[in-house]
Amino acid sequence: MSTTPLTAADYEVVIGLEVHCQLKTNTKMFCGCKNEFGGASNSHVCPVCLGLPGVLPVPNEEAIVKTLLTGEMLGCQIATRCKFDRKNYFYPDMPKNYQISQYDEPLCLGGAVTLDLLAYPKDAQKDPATVIDKPIRLTRIHLEEDVAKSFHFDDGTSGIDFNRAGTPLMEIVSEADMASAEEAFAYLSALKQIFVYGGVSDADMEKGQMRCDVNISIRPRGQKEYGTKCELKNLNSISGVRRAIKYEIARQIDVLGSGGTIRQETRRWDDDKGETTLMRVKEKAHDYRYFPEPDIQAVRTDHGLYDRAKERMPELPSAKKVRLTEKFGVSAYQAGVLAADAALADYFEKAAAPKPANGAAVANFLLNDFLATATGENPIPSLAPHFFGELAELSASGQINSKQAKEVFAQMFVTGRSPAVLVAELGLAQVSDVGALEAFCDQAIAANPKSVADFKAGKQNAVNALKGQVMKLSKGTANPQLVGDILVRKLSA
Amino acid sequence: MDTTSLTIPELRQKLSSGAIRPREVVDQLATRVADVDPKLRAYLQLDVEKARTAADAADITKPLGGVPIAIKDVINVQGDPCTCASKILDGYIAPYDATVITKLREAGAVLFGRTNMDEFAMGSSTENSSWGSTRNPWDLDRIPGGSSGGSAAAVGGHEAFAALGTDTGGSIRQPAALCSCVGLKPTYGRVSRYGLTAFASSLDQIGTFTKTVEEAALLLEIIAGHDPRDNTSIDRPVPKYTQSLHQGVKGLRLGVPKEYFIKGIDPEVEKAVRDAIDEYKKQGAEIVEVSLPHTQYAVAVYYIIATAECSANLARFDGVRYGKRAQNPKDILDMYGRTRAEGFGAEVKRRIILGTYVLSSGYYDAYYNRAQKVRQLIGGDFRLAFEKCDALLTPTSPTAAFKIGERTADPLQMYLADIFTIAVNLAGICGVSIPCGFTTNKLPIGLQIIGPKWGEETMLRVAHAYEQATPWHKEKPPL
């Protein structure tokens, strides 16, 4: 056994994530109250979700279908029947002091989330150590009701808002397959993408629509046994999860490296302070006294619910990527960026559909020009898709050059006028007439003897200075490709 | 003309003919209550003005138009207190109507008062009420049975035309037997439980107390039916039970389970029931001996399953959102602990603790899981028996009414009061108790008729045939 303290490289990190996802249904899981964010406190409540005497739960079929769809998208084994169980514990945010959940017969078992490169944080995408398309196995997915929201006031009292109580929650438990903070980040991004694709949730962590608990342990590289795990809570964003895990890895390495042992704890992440602190020591598992929910009859999923879910299967991002590259000739990278946002991909397809051969050009304008300056989350151009299609055609057919195209791009957003109209208005038609271009080239050659000499001396790049001159002389309308050819021809003669 | 002892059809006839107005019926009944209830203490609450207002608005063309019905204090009626005879709900006003209440209103009934019960429907004598015990109209020193003792005493004592009760292990049938009225528990899922403060979710059913079988049939027609708010209520058409009553029992096979005629039954009870069986024979029924071999496990199975379910159902009474809350709690655990310690009675606490225990880690398989398996066997016994007969005949209770305080020191002795009724709930089938005689000291004896699932028509037909051939339903207590 080595006496030198172990370094970070000597450890392996083992991470499992437990994700709770709010389902985007109209009504709550077991009653008809609106499932809506916001609203005055205790305005979306009824006797059922308040747990008043005498009330009974009635399951929301749509929530079951959305959960089945999620399982289908993630390649899970789908249960043939949906049964609920009571999870018993006391807490003020629990209207009945039991939560209706699923214990031994979850709706979905197994399945996996594939970590696409684009799901990683940008810096990790460039890291050669990042494993492409690593599958993170899932243990299970089940359906349950959410609890109310507690508020603690300065005067020592607390208040409870039951708007959230009883809203449908999907719990996804992963196996401990993640090995880094970046993989955890990618897992959450990929999951969110799946939820958005399937229309099951908007999964915005900052709005609490997706919540995540991390289980993390480390062990010396090569050791078979798992180390003691700690649970991390209060993670409010995907990047926050990454930061918290990085901190915790360092903390655990520090403890072990200085000869200590890790205690099984639940730790709270403070994003402002950038640290996890002890919430409680996990002594033994809480006894929830699970038993089958007697108020709800088990329902067969193979009598229609599963079929309804399958009908809603969207084209998954991986399939969409392949189709975009094949049909529209975009690069794999571009296809990945487009597929990452279903609405953007949809916009792209509408823009490129009239002339698929221009697909790459449309993608360039959308990704390089539009996305580069657009603000907000998942932006979509405010103009109709055909604007992009038209611009791409003008550019691809050589009627305008790239610089002119950028000007038209900017102007079309400012004025709302179509590219064809703008080209005419701004007099931007690219000059490709050889005679006219030859005249400009002669002018530039005559005015720049040094560049000419450099070129003849072997400096091939000197032609660019001359090209620039021609562009100036032509007020930016010259076809740069042709200009380049003409200049080289003349200088080489 | 005093209407208080009329049957509902007789009352309806008088209302329809205009011989009496709904308000007068309410007034007469209120007078009767003022007269006898200080002795019986069947009612916990009665708002006569509210009843009069409802009576004035009653539509007498409806099937129950103008008929006052008393409600057990465990069923939610909007705007009325619902204490479930518990201190923990003292002051709680229900903000919504139970589905059965909506149905009664739609049928034109006049809601009339709330009746006493064992706290949270846990008990067999109504001595577990936080508000004092109810008396048996036939002997004021004796219990009326439980948990629906108030409803049984009110109907038996002619201070209600009919009453709703609930039956989880016999809580309608047993008090009906002890108070000489008709107590009906429908098949599980026949009547909606929405609005019934839950005791044991897989066993509870709302049912009726009436003076005659025909009235039970009438009320069942009104309150039965699928309810989208109750996922355990079954979507099955509701037959016109009143129209199949009069077919007699000729040619029917009536089973007598040998396990229900054991040592320990009061000999007068056994004699009355055997005489009833003879009456059926006289009327042309074929009497068949059957066996329900798992009967001996029913009480144990019940006290595992019912307590497990109630331990969870009663967890919501924590002082957070409604009901009583302990004063000046020092923290949340103190608030929970003292609220429930102060709010619940001893029997309720006993059952919550027992139910928590049988569900706890390490014991779930040995108790709860096992009990559910034996429950299946008990259900199997009945299914097999019903292949050989159309309905079963048993005593409802092993004894007539016992004295107040006689069994309160020994919970197990109290539990055995339900020994003949409990298996019916476990099997989810239907049962009715009808008067079948009196002991030498004029205490009522009940005959239980048990039908298979959805067998109410046959069960009521069998009940009606005996009733109409006997004088018991016409007897009035010496109040």
Boltz contact constraints between the chains, C-beta under 6 A:
constraints:
  - contact:
      token1: [A, 47]
      token2: [B, 96]
      max_distance: 6.0
  - contact:
      token1: [A, 51]
      token2: [B, 316]
      max_distance: 6.0
  - contact:
      token1: [A, 53]
      token2: [B, 197]
      max_distance: 6.0
  - contact:
      token1: [A, 54]
      token2: [B, 76]
      max_distance: 6.0
  - contact:
      token1: [A, 54]
      token2: [B, 195]
      max_distance: 6.0
  - contact:
      token1: [A, 54]
      token2: [B, 196]
      max_distance: 6.0
  - contact:
      token1: [A, 54]
      token2: [B, 197]
      max_distance: 6.0
  - contact:
      token1: [A, 56]
      token2: [B, 194]
      max_distance: 6.0
  - contact:
      token1: [A, 56]
      token2: [B, 230]
      max_distance: 6.0
  - contact:
      token1: [A, 58]
      token2: [B, 231]
      max_distance: 6.0
  - contact:
      token1: [A, 86]
      token2: [B, 312]
      max_distance: 6.0
  - contact:
      token1: [A, 88]
      token2: [B, 312]
      max_distance: 6.0
  - contact:
      token1: [A, 90]
      token2: [B, 336]
      max_distance: 6.0
  - contact:
      token1: [A, 92]
      token2: [B, 320]
      max_distance: 6.0
  - contact:
      token1: [A, 96]
      token2: [B, 316]
      max_distance: 6.0
  - contact:
      token1: [A, 97]
      token2: [B, 315]
      max_distance: 6.0
  - contact:
      token1: [A, 97]
      token2: [B, 316]
      max_distance: 6.0
  - contact:
      token1: [A, 98]
      token2: [B, 312]
      max_distance: 6.0
  - contact:
      token1: [A, 98]
      token2: [B, 315]
      max_distance: 6.0
  - contact:
      token1: [A, 287]
      token2: [B, 360]
      max_distance: 6.0
  - contact:
      token1: [A, 287]
      token2: [B, 361]
      max_distance: 6.0
  - contact:
      token1: [A, 289]
      token2: [B, 359]
      max_distance: 6.0
  - contact:
      token1: [A, 289]
      token2: [B, 360]
      max_distance: 6.0
  - contact:
      token1: [A, 291]
      token2: [B, 359]
      max_distance: 6.0
  - contact:
      token1: [A, 294]
      token2: [B, 201]
      max_distance: 6.0
  - contact:
      token1: [A, 294]
      token2: [B, 202]
      max_distance: 6.0
  - contact:
      token1: [A, 294]
      token2: [B, 309]
      max_distance: 6.0
  - contact:
      token1: [A, 295]
      token2: [B, 201]
      max_distance: 6.0
  - contact:
      token1: [A, 296]
      token2: [B, 231]
      max_distance: 6.0
  - contact:
      token1: [A, 297]
      token2: [B, 231]
      max_distance: 6.0
